[in-house]
């Protein structure tokens, strides 16, 4: 399992779907990752909306998500 640190708050991001969401929304070659809360704040949406997007991407068969 891949582990990253949130660029904003420094929390460990150990959920591969959250890492995949960063890559999907910000680009596959990013070097700054955001936890789900900071990513929601960055896009000015709720964490629930981001979690829904993860499920949509998984249903589409995106390889970035488990």
N, C-alpha and C positions, 0 to 999 in steps of 0.2 A: 504494500500500500504506500502510495506517495504521500509525503507530508510537506506542507508549505506553511509559511507564516503570513498572516495578514499584514499587508503593507501599511494599513492605517492603525490598527489596534494591537498588532503583534501576537494575536492568539494563533495557536496551531490549527491548521486546516487539515484534518486527517480524513475527511469524507471525500472519496474520489468523485462523487457526483458534483460536489461543490467546486472541486478543482476543474472538472470538465465544464461546468457552467462558466467559470472564468474564461477558459480557453474558447468556448463557443461564442461568448458575448464580446470578449476583448481581443481575441486573436490567438491562434495556436502558439505563437512564438513569444508570448508575454513573459516577463520576468518579475512582474509585480502581481501578487494575488490578493484577493479580498475575501474575508470571511463572508458568510451569507448576509449578515446584518449590515456590514459596511458596503457590500455590493448593492444591496437594496437601497441604501442611502445614496450611493453614487448615482444610481439610475432613477432615484426619487420614486420608488415603488415599494410595495410591501414585501416582506420575506415570503409571505404566502404566495404572492404572484410569481416570485422566482422559483419556489418549489413546484408550482404548477407548470412552469416552463420546463423544468427538469423532466417531469413526467411526460410532457409533450415530446420533447427531444428523444426520450427513451422509446416512446411509442413509434416514433419515426425511424428508429433503428440507428440513431447516431452512435458511432463507435466511442465517443467520449464519455458515455454514460453506461453504468452497470445495469 
